Structure formats: structure tokens, C-alpha cells
Amino acid sequence: MAVDKNMPILIVDDYKTMLRIIRNLLKQLGFDNVEEATDGTAALQKLRESEFKLVISDWNMEPMTGIELLREVRADENMKKLPFIMVTAESKTENVVIAKEAGVSNYIVKPAIPSLCRLARE
């Protein structure tokens, strides 16, 4: 299956360094059509204004968390099938279960991100 490297991707994290790391990783993989939001509220506004093909979001943000954003996305008829990846430091089983029940497409624990960046450069 061919992947559209120009698909619009929204990354959401309140930590600017994490936004930069994920953006750079996506760029190394050939994805340049990337927008950013620093919390769930800003992300939801962008999602309602533009069509994205993928969301990569942190869990722990204020005022709207990543899990709240995920629930809003899944409740919206226009976005409910949008692929949504949760990237978080929360590796507790209960959090993974909560995310799966909310409809997350995939769940990645943050320490894996720097490792993925190193692998992508090799």
C-alpha cells in the first residue's frame, strides 16, 4: 500500500522540544505537510478548520488533554475514522486501556521517540 508523503499531519504537544523531535522524525521519513498545536483545544480548532489525515498527540496537556481530544475526535462524525496516535510518557496498563477504549489507533511511549529518531538517521 502506497503512503501519501504529502498527507496533512497534525502533531499536538505542549512541549516544544517534543514537537520539534516528532516533526524532524516525520521529515526524515519524507513527510513535510505537518502542522502543530500546543494543546487539545488548539488542535480541535485546527481539526475542525482543515482536513488532516493523521493526528499524533501527547496525553498530558492543559487545558484539554490528549485523551479528551481523542474522545472529541471520535465523537465527531466527520473525524471519527481519523487515525490518531497517542504519544506519551504514560506507560501504565490502565492508561493504555483507557486510550484503546477511547478509540486510539496506536499508543507510543515517549522514550521510544528519540530511539526512533536515531534509527531513522541510520
Contacts in CASP RR format, 6 or more apart in sequence:
PFRMAT RR
TARGET T0000
AUTHOR 0000-0000-0000
METHOD contacts of the structure
MODEL  1
MAVDKNMPILIVDDYKTMLRIIRNLLKQLGFDNVEEATDGTAALQKLRES
EFKLVISDWNMEPMTGIELLREVRADENMKKLPFIMVTAESKTENVVIAK
EAGVSNYIVKPAIPSLCRLARE
4 53 0 8 1.000
5 29 0 8 1.000
5 30 0 8 1.000
5 31 0 8 1.000
5 32 0 8 1.000
6 31 0 8 1.000
6 32 0 8 1.000
6 33 0 8 1.000
7 31 0 8 1.000
7 33 0 8 1.000
7 53 0 8 1.000
7 54 0 8 1.000
8 33 0 8 1.000
8 34 0 8 1.000
8 35 0 8 1.000
8 50 0 8 1.000
8 51 0 8 1.000
8 52 0 8 1.000
8 53 0 8 1.000
8 54 0 8 1.000
9 26 0 8 1.000
9 31 0 8 1.000
9 33 0 8 1.000
9 34 0 8 1.000
9 35 0 8 1.000
9 52 0 8 1.000
9 53 0 8 1.000
9 54 0 8 1.000
9 55 0 8 1.000
9 56 0 8 1.000
10 34 0 8 1.000
10 35 0 8 1.000
10 36 0 8 1.000
10 37 0 8 1.000
10 43 0 8 1.000
10 46 0 8 1.000
10 47 0 8 1.000
10 52 0 8 1.000
10 54 0 8 1.000
10 55 0 8 1.000
10 56 0 8 1.000
11 19 0 8 1.000
11 22 0 8 1.000
11 23 0 8 1.000
11 26 0 8 1.000
11 34 0 8 1.000
11 35 0 8 1.000
11 36 0 8 1.000
11 37 0 8 1.000
11 55 0 8 1.000
11 56 0 8 1.000
11 57 0 8 1.000
12 36 0 8 1.000
12 37 0 8 1.000
12 38 0 8 1.000
12 39 0 8 1.000
12 40 0 8 1.000
12 42 0 8 1.000
12 43 0 8 1.000
12 55 0 8 1.000
12 56 0 8 1.000
12 57 0 8 1.000
12 58 0 8 1.000
12 61 0 8 1.000
12 66 0 8 1.000
12 69 0 8 1.000
13 19 0 8 1.000
13 22 0 8 1.000
13 36 0 8 1.000
13 38 0 8 1.000
13 57 0 8 1.000
13 58 0 8 1.000
13 61 0 8 1.000
13 87 0 8 1.000
14 38 0 8 1.000
14 39 0 8 1.000
14 58 0 8 1.000
14 60 0 8 1.000
14 61 0 8 1.000
14 62 0 8 1.000
15 58 0 8 1.000
16 38 0 8 1.000
18 58 0 8 1.000
18 87 0 8 1.000
18 110 0 8 1.000
18 113 0 8 1.000
19 36 0 8 1.000
19 38 0 8 1.000
21 113 0 8 1.000
21 114 0 8 1.000
21 117 0 8 1.000
22 56 0 8 1.000
22 87 0 8 1.000
22 113 0 8 1.000
23 34 0 8 1.000
23 36 0 8 1.000
24 117 0 8 1.000
25 113 0 8 1.000
25 116 0 8 1.000
25 117 0 8 1.000
25 120 0 8 1.000
26 32 0 8 1.000
26 34 0 8 1.000
27 34 0 8 1.000
28 117 0 8 1.000
28 120 0 8 1.000
28 121 0 8 1.000
29 120 0 8 1.000
35 46 0 8 1.000
35 50 0 8 1.000
35 52 0 8 1.000
37 43 0 8 1.000
37 45 0 8 1.000
37 46 0 8 1.000
38 61 0 8 1.000
39 61 0 8 1.000
39 62 0 8 1.000
39 63 0 8 1.000
39 64 0 8 1.000
40 57 0 8 1.000
40 61 0 8 1.000
40 63 0 8 1.000
40 64 0 8 1.000
40 65 0 8 1.000
40 66 0 8 1.000
40 68 0 8 1.000
40 69 0 8 1.000
41 63 0 8 1.000
41 64 0 8 1.000
43 55 0 8 1.000
43 57 0 8 1.000
43 64 0 8 1.000
43 69 0 8 1.000
44 64 0 8 1.000
44 69 0 8 1.000
44 72 0 8 1.000
44 73 0 8 1.000
46 52 0 8 1.000
47 55 0 8 1.000
47 73 0 8 1.000
47 79 0 8 1.000
47 82 0 8 1.000
48 76 0 8 1.000
52 82 0 8 1.000
53 82 0 8 1.000
53 83 0 8 1.000
54 82 0 8 1.000
54 83 0 8 1.000
54 84 0 8 1.000
54 85 0 8 1.000
55 69 0 8 1.000
55 73 0 8 1.000
55 82 0 8 1.000
55 83 0 8 1.000
55 84 0 8 1.000
55 85 0 8 1.000
56 85 0 8 1.000
56 87 0 8 1.000
57 66 0 8 1.000
57 69 0 8 1.000
57 70 0 8 1.000
57 84 0 8 1.000
57 85 0 8 1.000
57 86 0 8 1.000
57 87 0 8 1.000
58 66 0 8 1.000
58 86 0 8 1.000
58 87 0 8 1.000
58 88 0 8 1.000
59 65 0 8 1.000
59 66 0 8 1.000
59 67 0 8 1.000
59 86 0 8 1.000
59 87 0 8 1.000
59 88 0 8 1.000
59 89 0 8 1.000
59 90 0 8 1.000
59 95 0 8 1.000
59 99 0 8 1.000
60 66 0 8 1.000
60 88 0 8 1.000
60 89 0 8 1.000
60 90 0 8 1.000
64 72 0 8 1.000
66 86 0 8 1.000
67 86 0 8 1.000
67 98 0 8 1.000
67 99 0 8 1.000
67 102 0 8 1.000
70 84 0 8 1.000
70 86 0 8 1.000
70 99 0 8 1.000
70 102 0 8 1.000
70 103 0 8 1.000
70 104 0 8 1.000
71 102 0 8 1.000
73 79 0 8 1.000
73 80 0 8 1.000
73 82 0 8 1.000
73 84 0 8 1.000
74 80 0 8 1.000
74 84 0 8 1.000
74 102 0 8 1.000
74 103 0 8 1.000
83 105 0 8 1.000
84 103 0 8 1.000
84 104 0 8 1.000
84 105 0 8 1.000
85 104 0 8 1.000
85 105 0 8 1.000
85 106 0 8 1.000
85 107 0 8 1.000
85 108 0 8 1.000
86 99 0 8 1.000
86 104 0 8 1.000
86 106 0 8 1.000
86 107 0 8 1.000
86 108 0 8 1.000
87 108 0 8 1.000
87 110 0 8 1.000
87 113 0 8 1.000
88 95 0 8 1.000
88 107 0 8 1.000
88 108 0 8 1.000
88 109 0 8 1.000
88 110 0 8 1.000
89 109 0 8 1.000
89 110 0 8 1.000
89 111 0 8 1.000
90 109 0 8 1.000
91 109 0 8 1.000
96 107 0 8 1.000
99 107 0 8 1.000
100 107 0 8 1.000
END
